């Protein structure tokens, strides 16, 4: 496989001014991350600070209702309430070893921003977070958390005022201040080496899930399911299972309201190949290559592209990518809350909705493991507003 690529997808399509920090980061990954000392330091932080391993929970009541085994990989129990902390602690530690003093990040749902601010506070780094102005309103709770942790949150008013535009702004800042700054990219997207770096730091999710399920049952699950926006929780969950063809891998994207022609974020289901944010991948775009607006009730899925490794897994036929609507995700959110006493992030609720839709189609011996990528506290205002509209 060509370096920096996953099959035909990936690469480093970046302006000349961005090449020095990208090459510096690639060299640092190879020189620092492979050392036993770095691995031990990161492992200690993941265990004693982040709270790994997170639980693998069997949903007894929901399994009985659906007619097959439902298991949740509980990333909502990690410090800060989502899988994002796995990546930010790793990148912040790498940045400190590189001699950087500042982290710049983008965020959509706010969880990556919170996790970056948390890692920066832990390791004594300055932190600046770019966030689409639309998401600043939708995720006011997480904005307050970031500011309390010492980060400066910069609203982005350009474009659709969401995640895509926040990434653009963060990359521009990185170009201007690259000597002392590390760009802590939050998903498995962007130019090489970011998709590989984020995948490596999030792969702990799938390694744990595989070992935990095997220890509990003596076998492997039949299906592993995760939501996909940029795709970091999903690629982290899938990676350990890719060499096991008997395990089906299902990525669940956001279909918006599901009406014909609606704005959505189902990139792998409906997109075409192109370049966005420095990587060749699948995109929502016009035939002329103009990026289309995206939408999801879940801010973390509101992105018109996807990580290149997901595009590769789809092309290989190793993973299947489907989509569910806002209303299906909202119904899944409510069902898990009432059945298992767990408030899932709206992003994770998309994966849960797919599993709920399998009811009546699977034998009772089937086992489905879902990556519960985050907790739903951040989404309560969105849920309340959506429920009030439906009344």
N, C-alpha and C positions, 0 to 999 in steps of 0.2 A: 504494500500500500504506500502511495506517495506521501512523504512527510507532510503533516498538517492536513491531510485529507482522510475522509471516511468514504472509500469508494470514489464516486464522482463529486462528493460534496465536501465543503470545508474551504481550506485555503486561507490566504492572507491578502485580501483585496483592500489595501490601506494606503492612504496618502503617504508621500515620502517622509513627512514630518513625524508620522506615527511609527515608522519602521524602527528607529532606535530603541524606544521603550519596549516594543514588542519583542525585538531580538534580545534585549536585556532580560526580559521576563523569561523567555524560552531558555536562555543560558542559565538563569538562576534556578529554574525548575530542575534542569538536568544536574546542576552542580550541588544544590542545597537539599532539595526534597528527597533525593535518593539516599541521603546519609542516615545512618542509624540514630544519630543524635537528634536530627529534625523529627524523624518518625517517633521517637520516644517522647519528645517535647509535645508534639501535636497529640499523640495518644493520651498523654496525661491530661491535657486540656479537655479533650473530648470526654474522657471518663469523669474527671473530677469537677469540671466547670460546666460543660454542656449537658452532662448526665447520660452519656451513652454507656451501654447499649439501651436504646429505647425499647419499650415493650412490644411484643407481638401478642395481640389480644384476640381471642376467639369470641365472636359475637353470638352467644348462645341463643338469645331470643330472636334476633334477626335471622340467624341461620334456620331456626325452626319455622319462621314465617315464610322464608324464601324457598326452603326445601333443599338447600345445599350449604356447605360449610363456608362461612364468611369470616375472614380474619383481617385485622387491621394492624398495619405497621405504624405504631403510634409516634410519628414525628412531632405531633402536637405536644408531646410531653418533653421535648428537648427545651433547653433554656431559650427564652424569648418566644416559644410557642410555635416553631416551624422548623423545617429542614434547613432553612437558609443559614443558620448558625454554623453548620458543618463546613460550609464553603468560606464564610467570612473569617472564622477563626484561623483556618488554614491559610488563606490569602494574607491576612493581617500578620500572621507569624512569618510568612515568607517575606513580606514587605519589610518587616523589622530586620530580618537577617540581611536584606539587601541594602539596609541603611536608609530606607525611606522614613519620612516623618509625618506624612499625611496620606489619608485615604480619601479618594473621591468615588462616589457610587451613584447609581441610578436606582430608582425604585418605582414600582407600580402599586401593588397592594400595600406597600409600606413595610412588609416583613423583612425584605432584604435591607432596607434602610435602617430598620431597628437593629438587625443583626450586625450590620457594618458598624453602626454607632456603638454597639455593645463591645464588639471586638476591638474597636479603636480605644474605647475607655479602658478596657482590660489591659491593653498593651502600651498605653500612653501615646497614642497617635492622634493627630488632628483629624477631623472628619467633616466632609462636605457632601451633602446628598442632594442630587437633582431629582425633582419629582414633578410630573405633569400637573399643571394647575387644576385640572379636572380631578385628578387623584388626590390632591391636597384636600379638596373638599370631601371626597368620598371616604377618605381615610384619615380624618382629623385626629382620631385617637392615636394612631401611629405617629403622626407628625409630632404630637406632644411628647410621646415616648422618646423619639429621636432627640428632640431639643433638651429634654431632661437628662439625657445621656451625654450631652455636651456637643452634639452635632449641629451644624448649621444646615437648615433645609432651604433650598433655593427652588421656588416654583418656576416651572417652564411654561410660558404663555404661547409658544409657537406651535404651529401644526395642529394636531388633534388634541394637544395638551395632555397626552397620556404617556405610556411607557416608551414608545418609539422615540418620542421627542426628548424625553429625559436621557435616553442613551446618547442621542446626538449631542446634547449639551455637555454630558459628562466626558465624552470623547474629545470635544473641543477644549475643555478645561485641561484634560490630560496632556494634550499637545502643547498647551501654553506653559504648563508647570511640571513637566515630566521628570526633572532632575530629582526633586524631593517627594514626588507624588506617585502613589501606586493606584491604578484604576481597579477597584474591587468589583468586577463585573459579576452580576448576580445570577446569570443563567448560563446554560451551556451553548451560548451563541457567540457571535463576534469573530474577529480574525484569530487565526492560530497564534498563540497556543491556548486561548481562553476555553474553547469547547473541551479540549483535553484536560486542562487544569481543573475546571469545574467538575467534569465527570470523575476525575480521580479523587477529588475531595468529597463528592457526594456518594461515591460507590460504597461507602461504609453502610449505607442503608440496605442495599441488596445483600451484601455479605452477611450482615447480621440476620436479615430476614430468612435467608436460605438456611443458615445454621440453626436458627431458632425453630423454624418449621420442621426441619429434619429431626431435631432433637425431640420435639413434641410428638411427632407422628411417625417417624422412621421413614418418611418418604419426602417427595417434593410436591408442591402445590400443582394443580392443573392449570391455573391461570394466575397471572400477576397483572394487576391493573393500576394505572396511575394517570392523573390528569396531566395534560400537556399544554403549556403556553409556550415559553421558550424551551422548557423541557428539562430543567435540572433535577427535579425530584424524580421524574420518570426515568431519566437515563441513569441516575444513581440507583434506583430500584431495579432496573432491568439488567444492569451490566453483569452482575454475578450469575444471572439466569440465562444469559445469551448462549453459553456453551451447552445448555440442556434443552434440546429441541422438543422434549416432551412437555415442556412448560410453555404455554401460550402467553405472549406478551401483548397487552392491550393498552394503547394510549388513548385517552379520552380528551377531545378538544371541545371548545365552546361553540355551539351552533347559534348563539344569539336567541332571538325569539322564535326562530324556526320557520318564519314566513319566507316565501320566495323573494329573493333579492335583498333580504335583510342584511344589515351589518353583522358580522360574526367573526370568530377567530379560528375557524376550522381550516387551518393552513394545509395540513397534510391531506385532508379529505378533499379539498377543492382547489388548492394552490398550484402554481407552476414554478419551474426552476428559475432562479435569478440571484442577484447579489444584494444583500442588505447588511448594513453594519459590519462590512468587511469579510463576509463569508458567503460562499455559494450554497444555497439551500432552497427549500420550497417557500414561496411567498404568496401573499394575497396581492395581486397586481393586475393592471390592465394589460391587454395585448401589446401595448406600447412600452410596458415596463414601469408605469407609474404606480406607486404603492397605494393600495386601497385602504380606506379606513377600516379599523377593526372594532369589535365590540364584544364584551362579555359582562354579565352581571358580576362576575368575579374579576376584580381589577388585575390580579396577577396573571390572568389568561388573556388579557386584552393586548395582543401583540400580533402584527401581521406576518411574522416569520416564525421560524422554529429552529432548534439546534440542528446542525448538519448531520450529527450521528443518528438522529431520528429519521431524517430523510434517507439515510443509508440503510437503516434497518427496514424501513418500508420498502425500499427498492429491492432488497434481498428477499423480501417476503418473510423475514424473521419476526417482525412485529406488525400488528394490525392497528390502524388508527381509525377511530370512530368519533362521532360527536353527539352531544346531548344539548338540549335547550336550557335556557335560563329557568323556565318553570320546572323542568325535570330536576335540575340541580337544587332548586329551592325546596321541592317536595322531598328530595333525599335528605337535605339538611334537617328538615322537620322530622322525618321518620327516624333518623339515627338519634336525634335528641330525645324523642319520646320512647324509643325502644331500648336504647342502650345508655342514655344519660350522657351523651357526648355531643358537644357542639363542634362540628367540623367546619373548617374554612370553606367558603363557597367554591374555591378552586378544587379542593378535595371532594366536595359534594358532587362534582361532575363525574369523578371516577366511581363514587358510590352509586350514583344514579344509573350508570351503565350496569353495575352488578345487580341492582334491584330489577332492572329490565330483563334479567336472565331468569327470573322466577318462572317456574313451570316448564323450563326448557332443559334443565340439567338434572342428572341423577343425584340422589341425596349423598352419594359417596364423593361427589365433586368438591374440591376445595379451591376457593378464590381468595387470594391475598391482595388487599388494597392498600396502597400507600396513602395513609391519612397525613398529608403533607403539612397540615397546620391546623391550629384551633380557630374557632369561629368568632372569638370575642371581637375581632376587628371589623366583622361584617354585620354586627347587630343592627346598626342604623339602616344599612342596605336591606337587610331582611325585613325589618319593621316597615320600611317604606313600600317594599314589594308586596308584602302581605296586606297592607292597607289598601293598595290599589286593586287587589283581587277580591276584596270584600264587597 
